[in-house]
Every structure is written in C-alpha cells, then in structure tokens.
Amino acid sequence: IVYFNNSKFIGSELFFAMMINALFISQPSDVVTPAVGNDLFFTIFLIVFYFLIFGFLFFTRKNHAIEHKFVMCYKRGKEVTVDNVLSMPKEAPRCGGTLAVYLIPINLVLQFVFNFGSNQSLFIAFILAFELFLLASREDWIGTVFFYPGWLLQQLTTSDNYPREKVEGYLPGFLEFIKVERLSTSRE
C-alpha cells in the first residue's frame, strides 16, 4: 500500500501505466481491435515494464520484502522492533502485485476475447480485480486461496537476502510513519 497525502493507493504504478494505455494509446472504443494489434503489444510491454522496472529496479526485491515485513508487523499489532519485523513473512496479501495478478489477465480477456474497448475493459477489470484483491486480504481459508497467485508472484518480486542493518536503518522512518498515521486517523 502506498500512502500519499493521507489517501491510500494500491498498486499505483500499475494503475498509472494502465491508465496511460487507456487514455492515450488505445484505439476508440467503437473499433474492434484484433488480438495481434497494437493494444496487445502495448499490454505485454506494460506487463514487462511493471514487473521488471517497478518490481526489480525502483523497488528492489530486498526493499519490497522489508516493506512487507514492516507492514505485516504493524498490521498484526506487534511492537515494531527489528526482531519482530524480521520474524514476519516477506509476502503480504495487500501487495499491489496481488492486485496486478488479477487485473492484467482480466483486462486481457476482456479486451482480446470479448472485444471490449480499452477504456471499458480497464474499468471493469479494475472493479473485478479489486474484489478478488479484497478476498485475498481475508484472514481465513478463502483469503489463502485467493492470495496464492499473489504469493507466487511475490516469490519473484521479494527477497529475504538483506542485512539486519538495512532493517535497522528503515526502522526510524517507519516509526515516524506510524506516528503520522495515528495522528491522521485520530482526526477523523
């Protein structure tokens, strides 16, 4: 989850890339696009761009795992200490990758099987994917089933191979984040 100006954005990089496709690249919705057209090429490009650039370069696998561990520690109500953070899993159900695992295939099916225009397919795909994402966030067997595709993706986009000092370095910043979040939620 990415916080910006007290609002929550989930998978904001992917959503931004898909909106670029829908708003600037796609053909008008009354034109049926064949599956081998430019939209398919661009959609594949977006998938590669998201997973290679955002998954591995900007938010490295190690930082991605540390972020998950901090969030999991906080969400489970444990005191945020280095040892508690390190004991958390590197996979998190509310990761934007879990949303992407559902959003991209649903969007592709709507565009290239059912011939929806890019704008319509993105809108419908985002609604359906977000509902599946919410199911994956549940704390029961249903959540486990729906989180599994996201868990598989996070095996590629997260890594536990980082020094303890890195977690110690991020701890003050995350504790400051907690203070700010508590202040913002106490005002609501």
C-alpha positions in Angstrom: 0.0 0.0 0.0 1.4 3.4 -1.0 0.2 6.3 1.2 0.1 9.8 -0.4 -1.4 12.8 1.2 -3.4 10.7 3.7 -5.0 8.7 0.9 -4.4 5.0 0.1 -3.3 3.9 -3.3 -2.8 0.2 -4.0 -0.7 -0.8 -6.9 -0.4 2.8 -8.1 2.4 2.2 -10.6 0.4 -0.5 -12.4 -2.8 1.6 -12.3 -0.9 4.6 -13.7 0.6 2.5 -16.6 -2.8 1.0 -17.4 -4.4 4.5 -17.4 -1.8 5.7 -19.9 -2.8 2.8 -22.2 -6.5 3.6 -21.8 -6.3 7.3 -22.2 -3.5 7.9 -24.8 -2.6 4.7 -26.6 -5.8 2.7 -27.1 -8.0 3.0 -30.2 -11.5 4.4 -30.0 -13.9 2.0 -28.2 -16.1 1.6 -31.3 -13.2 0.0 -33.2 -12.7 -3.7 -32.5 -9.0 -4.4 -32.0 -7.7 -7.8 -33.2 -5.7 -9.8 -30.6 -2.5 -9.3 -32.6 -2.9 -5.5 -32.8 -1.0 -2.7 -31.2 -3.0 -2.9 -27.9 -1.8 -6.5 -27.3 1.8 -5.4 -27.9 1.5 -2.4 -25.6 -0.3 -4.5 -22.9 2.6 -7.0 -23.0 5.0 -4.1 -22.8 3.2 -2.8 -19.7 3.4 -6.2 -18.0 7.2 -6.5 -18.7 7.7 -2.8 -17.7 5.8 -3.2 -14.4 7.5 -6.4 -13.3 11.0 -5.6 -14.5 11.2 -1.9 -13.8 9.0 -1.4 -10.8 9.5 -4.9 -9.4 13.2 -5.1 -9.7 14.8 -1.7 -10.2 12.9 1.1 -8.5 11.6 -1.0 -5.6 14.3 -3.7 -5.4 13.3 -7.2 -4.3 15.0 -6.6 -0.9 13.3 -3.3 -0.2 10.0 -4.8 -1.3 10.3 -7.6 1.2 11.3 -5.3 4.0 8.3 -3.1 3.3 6.0 -6.1 3.5 7.7 -7.2 6.8 7.2 -3.8 8.4 3.6 -3.5 7.3 2.8 -7.1 8.4 4.3 -6.4 11.8 2.3 -3.3 12.3 -1.0 -4.7 10.9 -0.7 -7.8 13.3 -0.4 -5.4 16.2 3.1 -6.3 17.3 5.6 -3.8 18.5 7.6 -2.6 15.6 11.2 -3.7 16.5 13.9 -5.1 14.3 13.4 -8.7 15.7 9.6 -8.6 15.2 10.0 -7.2 11.7 12.5 -9.9 10.8 10.1 -12.6 12.1 7.3 -11.5 9.7 6.7 -13.2 6.3 8.1 -11.4 3.2 4.8 -12.0 1.4 1.8 -9.7 2.0 -1.8 -10.2 0.8 -2.3 -6.4 0.3 0.7 -6.0 -2.1 0.0 -4.3 -5.3 1.4 -7.4 -7.1 -1.6 -9.3 -5.8 -3.9 -6.8 -7.5 -1.8 -7.0 -10.7 -2.1 -10.8 -10.8 -5.8 -10.4 -11.2 -6.0 -7.0 -13.1 -3.8 -7.9 -16.0 -5.4 -11.2 -17.0 -8.9 -9.9 -16.6 -8.1 -6.9 -18.7 -6.5 -9.0 -21.4 -9.5 -11.4 -21.5 -12.0 -8.5 -21.7 -10.0 -6.8 -24.5 -9.0 -9.7 -26.6 -11.6 -12.4 -26.0 -14.7 -10.3 -25.6 -13.5 -7.3 -27.7 -14.2 -4.6 -25.1 -12.5 -1.3 -25.8 -9.5 -0.4 -23.6 -11.4 2.1 -21.5 -14.3 -0.2 -20.8 -12.1 -3.3 -20.1 -9.8 -1.4 -17.7 -12.8 0.0 -15.8 -14.5 -3.4 -15.5 -11.2 -5.3 -14.9 -10.2 -2.9 -12.1 -13.6 -3.5 -10.3 -13.4 -7.3 -10.6 -9.7 -7.4 -9.7 -10.2 -5.2 -6.7 -12.9 -7.5 -5.4 -10.6 -10.5 -5.8 -7.9 -8.5 -4.1 -10.2 -7.9 -1.1 -10.9 -11.6 -1.0 -7.2 -12.3 -0.9 -6.8 -9.9 2.1 -9.2 -12.0 4.2 -7.8 -13.9 7.2 -9.5 -17.2 6.5 -9.2 -20.1 4.0 -10.9 -18.0 1.3 -8.1 -15.4 1.7 -5.5 -18.1 1.5 -6.9 -19.4 -1.8 -7.2 -16.0 -3.4 -3.8 -14.9 -2.1 -2.0 -17.8 -3.6 -1.4 -16.2 -7.1 -0.1 -13.1 -5.4 2.1 -15.2 -3.1 3.6 -16.9 -6.2 4.3 -13.6 -7.8 5.9 -12.3 -4.6 8.4 -15.2 -4.8 9.8 -13.4 -7.8 9.5 -9.8 -6.6 10.7 -10.1 -3.0 13.9 -11.5 -1.4 14.9 -12.2 2.2 18.5 -11.8 1.4 19.4 -8.5 3.1 21.5 -7.4 6.1 19.9 -6.8 9.5 21.4 -3.3 9.4 19.1 -2.4 6.5 16.0 -3.1 8.6 17.6 -1.1 11.5 18.1 1.8 9.1 14.5 1.8 8.0 13.0 1.4 11.5 13.1 5.2 12.4 11.3 6.1 9.2 8.6 3.6 9.7 8.1 4.6 13.3 7.6 8.2 12.1 5.1 6.9 9.6 3.2 5.2 12.4 3.0 8.5 14.3 1.7 10.4 11.3 -0.9 7.7 10.5 -2.1 7.7 14.1 -2.4 11.5 14.1 -4.4 11.4 10.8 -6.7 8.7 12.0 -7.4 10.4 15.3 -8.7 13.5 13.5 -11.3 11.5 11.5 
